[in-house]
Amino acid sequence: MPALVRAVWVARFHYRNADDVRTIVRNCAAAGFNTVLWQVRGEATVAYPSRLEPWSREYDFQDPGFDPLALAVEEAHRHGLRIEAWVNVLPAWKGKPPPPAWLTAHVWYAHPEWFLHDAHGGRQPAGDYYVVLNPCRADVRRHIAAVVDEMLTRYDLDGIHLDYVRYAWDGDKNAKRAYPRDADTVARFGRETGQTPDGDPAAWDHWRANQLTRLVTEIRDVVARRRPGATLTAAVWGDPRVGYRDYLQNSVAWLRSGLVDALMPMAYADKAVDFVEKINAHRQLAGHRRIVPGLGLYLHNTPQAMHDQMQLCRDWGGDFAAFSYDSLFPTAGDRQMKPEARHTAQQLRHMRRGVLAAFVPPRPAVAAGP
């Protein structure tokens, strides 16, 4: 990793065509970032031609006629940027309507058994939040590792950036107890521990958390084997204690054991005091290992709010990751915005870019190729 990480998250919603990709990378370089976290996988769908998973819904699940990831890698390196493929690890769908019926290659239809199921065999219901795959299954872990392997084999990536390496049951306070409770998972837990979920709830939590760690380990092995020297980073819950308690995400253990090279806590807060509390919780537990604070720029609607958190990042050594690109520059989504909303967004972006420039000197533009 570079001595100083100045990263920005670019979501799959931010680009549609080749010009979008070129513009985004050019803007990231000009703004002084040195690392782009480029989202390529969202809900068991991807933004590159894959042999393992279908195209994302942003492209209507069909080949758009170009390879967004290949172009992003080419442009990033042309502008002197590192690029890490941002991967939503466990999410497999979002929204009440299921994937279109013709999309039979999607895991929703191809592997319904891979999803979280309750004790009665019911699949985690789709809705406003992601439904996820079951990391307690070895075949699920193998598939996700294979997707990462495919990316690293085919593209000159500088790293893999993991997101949603956790059980996702946002909005359902009872789901942590209910999922996964399928017979196979419970039986596997019993074979490995001699316990039952209700007999030893703490052991059940610990075992389920360890299945996430197994998954991270398998991805780490792929990265080390396929592209030695590439980094593995992870976007994690803002407060690591809450991340483990509520979502069984043992992120600091991954960092301390060397499974990941850096954590990027999503310490999104509008108040500096809340930002400090979240980042300090990580720093106290991680020792001297790499913590790259995640800045929620979308919450910073005054220059002072953004300035205070940028200054804190500087005081801690200078690393930061900005969430996200669309808080600084127009994206493909602006094309659907009403003029009034677009004008407001432009004003906020201009303000944020001004604060950013005070901490990160803009870089000269790279000359266009022949």
Backbone torsions as a table, in degrees:
resi	resn	phi	psi	omega
1	MET	NA	153.9	177.5
2	PRO	-66.2	159.2	179.6
3	ALA	-60.4	-30.6	179.4
4	LEU	-131.7	123.6	-179.3
5	VAL	-98.7	118.0	172.9
6	ARG	-122.2	90.5	-169.7
7	ALA	-108.4	157.7	175.3
8	VAL	-140.1	136.3	176.1
9	TRP	-84.0	127.9	173.4
10	VAL	-114.9	112.4	-175.4
11	ALA	-82.8	160.3	-179.7
12	ARG	-64.6	-18.5	178.2
13	PHE	-77.6	-12.5	-170.5
14	HIS	-84.9	-15.8	-175.8
15	TYR	-135.0	147.3	177.5
16	ARG	-129.5	-43.4	-174.8
17	ASN	-122.0	178.4	-176.1
18	ALA	-63.9	-36.7	178.7
19	ASP	-64.4	-37.3	176.1
20	ASP	-58.5	-45.8	-178.1
21	VAL	-60.9	-48.6	-178.5
22	ARG	-62.2	-42.4	-179.1
23	THR	-64.5	-43.7	-178.8
24	ILE	-61.0	-48.7	-177.8
25	VAL	-64.5	-41.3	178.6
26	ARG	-60.9	-43.9	179.8
27	ASN	-65.9	-39.5	179.0
28	CYS	-61.5	-43.7	-180.0
29	ALA	-66.0	-45.0	-178.2
30	ALA	-63.8	-31.4	-178.7
31	ALA	-77.3	-7.8	176.5
32	GLY	100.1	2.8	175.6
33	PHE	-68.8	152.5	174.4
34	ASN	-119.7	-4.3	179.9
35	THR	-138.9	131.1	176.4
36	VAL	-112.0	124.4	174.7
37	LEU	-96.4	97.9	-166.8
38	TRP	-100.3	112.5	-175.2
39	GLN	-73.5	127.1	-178.3
40	VAL	-124.1	-12.5	-178.5
41	ARG	-139.0	127.8	-175.4
42	GLY	-117.1	-56.6	-174.8
43	GLU	-140.3	58.8	-173.6
44	ALA	60.1	29.4	171.6
45	THR	-133.3	156.5	-171.3
46	VAL	-134.7	161.7	179.3
47	ALA	-110.4	52.9	172.1
48	TYR	-163.7	158.7	-179.5
49	PRO	-71.7	110.4	-173.9
50	SER	-114.5	148.5	172.3
51	ARG	-88.3	-7.4	-172.2
52	LEU	-111.5	-30.2	-176.1
53	GLU	-140.3	153.2	-177.9
54	PRO	-76.7	166.0	175.0
55	TRP	-61.9	154.5	-177.0
56	SER	-73.5	163.1	-179.4
57	ARG	-67.0	-21.4	176.0
58	GLU	-60.6	-22.0	176.8
59	TYR	-113.2	24.3	-179.8
60	ASP	55.7	30.9	176.7
61	PHE	62.2	24.6	-178.0
62	GLN	-134.6	155.0	179.5
63	ASP	-59.0	121.5	-178.5
64	PRO	-81.6	-1.2	178.7
65	GLY	95.8	2.8	174.2
66	PHE	-153.2	167.3	-177.6
67	ASP	-106.1	99.4	-176.6
68	PRO	-59.0	-38.2	-177.3
69	LEU	-71.0	-41.7	177.7
70	ALA	-59.7	-43.3	-179.7
71	LEU	-67.5	-41.2	179.8
72	ALA	-62.2	-42.3	178.4
73	VAL	-63.4	-46.0	179.9
74	GLU	-60.3	-47.0	-178.1
75	GLU	-68.3	-40.2	179.3
76	ALA	-59.8	-47.2	-178.2
77	HIS	-69.9	-31.8	177.3
78	ARG	-65.2	-31.6	179.9
79	HIS	-94.2	7.2	177.5
80	GLY	76.8	24.8	-179.5
81	LEU	-103.2	147.2	165.6
82	ARG	-79.9	150.1	176.7
83	ILE	-135.5	125.7	175.3
84	GLU	-111.7	133.7	177.7
85	ALA	-75.2	116.3	-179.5
86	TRP	-84.5	120.2	-172.7
87	VAL	-121.1	118.2	166.2
88	ASN	-73.3	111.0	-166.7
89	VAL	-75.1	-55.8	-172.8
90	LEU	-99.9	-24.8	-179.9
91	PRO	-56.6	138.1	-179.0
92	ALA	-130.1	-5.0	171.4
93	TRP	-177.7	156.9	176.2
94	LYS	-146.7	133.6	179.9
95	GLY	111.4	147.0	-178.0
96	LYS	-66.7	-43.3	175.9
97	PRO	-65.7	134.1	177.6
98	PRO	-72.1	173.2	174.3
99	PRO	-56.7	154.0	178.3
100	PRO	-54.8	143.6	-173.0
101	ALA	-60.2	-28.1	-178.9
102	TRP	-75.6	-11.6	-176.8
103	LEU	-85.7	61.9	-173.0
104	THR	-68.8	-17.6	179.1
105	ALA	-76.3	-16.0	-179.7
106	HIS	-69.1	147.3	-176.7
107	VAL	-59.8	-24.2	178.3
108	TRP	-53.4	-40.5	-179.6
109	TYR	-99.8	-38.6	-174.9
110	ALA	-73.5	-33.0	-177.0
111	HIS	-142.8	65.7	179.3
112	PRO	-61.1	-25.2	-180.0
113	GLU	-69.8	-13.8	-178.6
114	TRP	-77.5	-14.1	-176.5
115	PHE	-81.2	165.8	172.4
116	LEU	-66.6	134.4	177.3
117	HIS	-128.5	151.2	177.7
118	ASP	-88.4	-175.1	-175.4
119	ALA	-66.4	-19.1	-179.8
120	HIS	-96.5	3.9	179.4
121	GLY	89.8	5.1	-179.8
122	GLY	-80.1	133.9	179.5
123	ARG	-76.4	144.2	175.1
124	GLN	-49.6	122.9	-173.1
125	PRO	-71.8	140.4	176.5
126	ALA	-76.3	151.1	-179.8
127	GLY	-176.9	-136.6	-176.2
128	ASP	-74.6	-16.6	-179.1
129	TYR	-116.3	163.5	178.7
130	TYR	-63.5	141.4	161.3
131	VAL	-99.9	147.2	-168.8
132	VAL	-126.4	163.7	174.5
133	LEU	-80.5	161.5	-175.0
134	ASN	-92.6	106.7	-176.9
135	PRO	-72.5	-7.1	177.0
136	CYS	-74.9	-10.4	179.1
137	ARG	-92.9	129.4	179.4
138	ALA	-64.6	-33.9	-178.6
139	ASP	-69.9	-32.4	174.9
140	VAL	-65.4	-46.4	180.0
141	ARG	-62.6	-40.4	178.7
142	ARG	-63.4	-40.0	-179.3
143	HIS	-65.1	-46.2	-179.1
144	ILE	-63.8	-41.5	177.0
145	ALA	-62.3	-36.1	178.8
146	ALA	-66.7	-36.9	176.9
147	VAL	-63.3	-44.2	177.3
148	VAL	-62.6	-41.6	178.2
149	ASP	-59.5	-41.7	179.0
150	GLU	-61.1	-43.5	179.5
151	MET	-62.8	-46.3	-176.2
152	LEU	-70.3	-28.9	179.1
153	THR	-71.9	-38.0	-170.3
154	ARG	-97.1	-18.3	-173.4
155	TYR	-129.8	146.2	-177.9
156	ASP	-82.5	64.5	-176.5
157	LEU	-82.4	147.0	176.4
158	ASP	-88.5	-11.3	179.0
159	GLY	178.3	173.6	174.1
160	ILE	-117.9	134.7	-179.7
161	HIS	-118.3	116.9	-175.5
162	LEU	-92.8	140.2	174.9
163	ASP	-136.6	157.2	-179.4
164	TYR	53.1	42.9	168.9
165	VAL	-89.2	70.5	-178.0
166	ARG	-164.5	164.2	171.9
167	TYR	-75.1	129.2	-176.6
168	ALA	-108.3	105.4	174.6
169	TRP	-136.3	39.2	179.0
170	ASP	-54.9	136.2	175.4
171	GLY	85.6	-4.0	-179.7
172	ASP	-128.8	97.6	-173.4
173	LYS	-67.8	-18.1	-179.7
174	ASN	-94.4	-5.6	-171.6
175	ALA	-69.4	-31.5	-179.6
176	LYS	-59.1	-35.0	178.1
177	ARG	-79.4	-30.6	-172.0
178	ALA	-85.4	-24.9	-171.7
179	TYR	-127.9	146.8	-20.0
180	PRO	-80.9	136.9	178.2
181	ARG	-126.2	18.1	177.6
182	ASP	-64.0	157.3	-173.4
183	ALA	-61.4	-38.4	-177.9
184	ASP	-65.2	-43.9	-178.8
185	THR	-66.5	-44.7	-180.0
186	VAL	-63.6	-39.3	178.7
187	ALA	-65.6	-38.6	178.5
188	ARG	-64.5	-41.7	176.4
189	PHE	-60.4	-43.0	179.8
190	GLY	-64.0	-41.3	179.8
191	ARG	-64.3	-37.1	-174.6
192	GLU	-84.8	-23.3	-174.2
193	THR	-124.1	-19.3	-174.5
194	GLY	75.2	14.0	-176.0
195	GLN	-117.4	172.2	170.2
196	THR	-119.2	154.5	-179.3
197	PRO	-55.7	-42.1	-179.0
198	ASP	-79.1	-26.4	179.8
199	GLY	-72.3	-33.1	179.7
200	ASP	-144.4	80.3	-177.4
201	PRO	-58.4	-35.6	-179.8
202	ALA	-65.8	-41.2	177.5
203	ALA	-66.3	-35.3	177.7
204	TRP	-63.9	-44.2	176.2
205	ASP	-62.7	-46.2	-177.9
206	HIS	-61.9	-42.5	-179.2
207	TRP	-66.0	-43.0	179.2
208	ARG	-65.2	-39.9	175.6
209	ALA	-60.9	-38.6	179.9
210	ASN	-65.7	-25.6	177.0
211	GLN	-68.4	-34.5	173.1
212	LEU	-65.0	-40.8	178.5
213	THR	-64.8	-37.6	174.9
214	ARG	-59.2	-42.2	179.7
215	LEU	-63.0	-46.4	178.5
216	VAL	-61.2	-38.6	178.6
217	THR	-61.9	-43.0	-179.8
218	GLU	-66.5	-36.7	176.2
219	ILE	-68.6	-41.9	177.0
220	ARG	-57.9	-41.3	179.5
221	ASP	-62.7	-40.3	178.1
222	VAL	-63.7	-45.6	-179.5
223	VAL	-60.8	-46.0	-178.1
224	ALA	-64.4	-37.6	-177.8
225	ARG	-78.2	-42.9	-171.3
226	ARG	-83.8	-37.2	-176.8
227	ARG	-143.5	76.6	179.6
228	PRO	-56.1	136.7	-178.5
229	GLY	96.2	-18.6	175.3
230	ALA	-71.0	151.5	-177.8
231	THR	-94.7	156.4	171.2
232	LEU	-125.9	116.0	179.8
233	THR	-123.2	166.7	-177.8
234	ALA	-144.6	132.6	167.8
235	ALA	-81.6	125.7	-173.2
236	VAL	-132.3	168.9	-177.3
237	TRP	-57.3	144.0	-174.2
238	GLY	-56.6	-42.2	176.8
239	ASP	-110.3	117.0	-174.9
240	PRO	-63.6	-28.3	179.4
241	ARG	-68.6	-40.9	176.4
242	VAL	-69.6	-37.9	178.7
243	GLY	-57.7	-40.8	178.2
244	TYR	-76.1	-45.8	-175.6
245	ARG	-60.7	-45.1	-172.4
246	ASP	-96.0	-27.7	-173.1
247	TYR	-128.9	5.1	175.3
248	LEU	59.5	33.4	179.8
249	GLN	-97.8	105.0	-176.7
250	ASN	-94.0	59.4	-166.8
251	SER	-66.4	-39.8	-178.3
252	VAL	-64.3	-34.5	176.4
253	ALA	-62.7	-37.0	177.5
254	TRP	-61.7	-41.8	-178.2
255	LEU	-69.9	-45.3	-177.0
256	ARG	-66.0	-29.4	-179.6
257	SER	-89.4	-4.0	178.6
258	GLY	85.0	9.2	177.5
259	LEU	-67.7	-34.3	174.7
260	VAL	-121.3	153.4	-178.8
261	ASP	-86.2	-24.4	179.4
262	ALA	-161.3	148.5	169.7
263	LEU	-104.3	142.9	175.5
264	MET	-120.5	84.5	-177.8
265	PRO	-61.6	134.2	177.1
266	MET	-83.4	70.9	-174.2
267	ALA	-86.3	47.8	-172.9
268	TYR	-69.8	123.6	-177.2
269	ALA	-156.6	146.4	175.6
270	ASP	-87.2	-17.4	179.6
271	LYS	-109.2	136.7	-177.5
272	ALA	-61.2	-35.6	-177.0
273	VAL	-62.7	-37.5	178.1
274	ASP	-70.8	-38.3	176.9
275	PHE	-60.9	-46.4	179.8
276	VAL	-61.0	-43.6	-178.1
277	GLU	-59.9	-43.5	-178.3
278	LYS	-69.0	-46.0	-178.3
279	ILE	-68.9	-39.4	178.7
280	ASN	-64.2	-33.1	176.3
281	ALA	-60.9	-40.4	176.3
282	HIS	-69.1	-46.1	-175.6
283	ARG	-63.6	-36.0	179.4
284	GLN	-68.2	-36.3	-178.3
285	LEU	-83.8	-28.2	-173.7
286	ALA	-89.6	-11.1	-177.4
287	GLY	67.6	-129.2	-177.3
288	HIS	-94.1	8.9	-178.1
289	ARG	-78.0	164.8	-165.0
290	ARG	-76.3	116.9	172.0
291	ILE	-116.0	119.9	178.2
292	VAL	-108.0	105.5	-175.7
293	PRO	-60.6	133.2	175.0
294	GLY	-92.1	119.7	-177.5
295	LEU	-96.6	123.9	176.5
296	GLY	-86.2	79.4	-174.8
297	LEU	-60.3	-28.2	-178.2
298	TYR	-63.3	-18.6	178.2
299	LEU	-89.7	-12.0	-173.6
300	HIS	-91.4	94.0	-175.6
301	ASN	-103.7	5.6	172.4
302	THR	-133.2	149.1	179.0
303	PRO	-57.9	-36.7	-176.6
304	GLN	-66.1	-41.0	-179.0
305	ALA	-61.3	-45.1	179.5
306	MET	-70.6	-40.9	179.7
307	HIS	-58.4	-44.5	-176.5
308	ASP	-60.6	-42.1	-177.6
309	GLN	-77.0	-33.4	173.2
310	MET	-63.2	-40.4	179.0
311	GLN	-64.1	-40.1	176.8
312	LEU	-60.7	-43.5	177.9
313	CYS	-60.0	-41.2	177.6
314	ARG	-62.6	-42.8	-179.7
315	ASP	-63.5	-32.5	-179.6
316	TRP	-81.8	-2.9	178.9
317	GLY	129.8	-19.0	173.4
318	GLY	111.6	-13.2	178.1
319	ASP	-68.6	145.3	169.5
320	PHE	-165.1	158.8	172.7
321	ALA	-131.2	127.1	-173.5
322	ALA	-98.1	126.4	174.4
323	PHE	-112.9	111.7	-1.3
324	SER	-144.2	-172.4	-176.3
325	TYR	-53.7	-39.8	-174.9
326	ASP	-72.7	-6.6	172.0
327	SER	-81.9	-9.2	-177.7
328	LEU	-116.8	-30.9	-173.9
329	PHE	-140.0	156.0	174.1
330	PRO	-62.0	152.4	178.6
331	THR	-132.6	-177.4	178.3
332	ALA	-58.3	-31.1	-179.6
333	GLY	-65.5	-23.5	179.4
334	ASP	-62.6	-23.5	-177.0
335	ARG	-67.4	-17.1	178.1
336	GLN	-102.8	-0.4	-176.4
337	MET	-80.4	150.0	172.7
338	LYS	-73.0	152.9	-175.7
339	PRO	-54.8	-39.8	-178.5
340	GLU	-65.2	-43.5	179.4
341	ALA	-66.7	-37.9	179.1
342	ARG	-64.8	-39.8	179.8
343	HIS	-64.6	-44.3	178.2
344	THR	-61.6	-43.3	179.2
345	ALA	-62.2	-40.2	179.6
346	GLN	-63.0	-40.5	179.3
347	GLN	-63.7	-45.0	179.4
348	LEU	-64.6	-41.2	179.6
349	ARG	-63.7	-41.4	179.1
350	HIS	-61.4	-42.0	178.3
351	MET	-62.5	-47.3	-177.6
352	ARG	-64.8	-39.0	178.4
353	ARG	-63.7	-34.5	178.0
354	GLY	-65.2	-42.3	177.7
355	VAL	-66.9	-43.4	179.1
356	LEU	-57.7	-42.6	-177.2
357	ALA	-64.1	-25.6	178.9
358	ALA	-71.9	-21.2	-179.6
359	PHE	-107.2	-28.9	-176.1
360	VAL	-126.5	106.6	-179.3
361	PRO	-59.0	130.4	175.9
362	PRO	-59.7	150.5	-178.6
363	ARG	-100.9	149.7	176.8
364	PRO	-65.2	149.5	-179.4
365	ALA	-69.9	148.5	175.4
366	VAL	-86.6	134.1	-179.6
367	ALA	-63.2	142.9	178.6
368	ALA	-66.2	149.0	179.3
369	GLY	-75.1	176.4	-179.4
370	PRO	-66.6	NA	NA
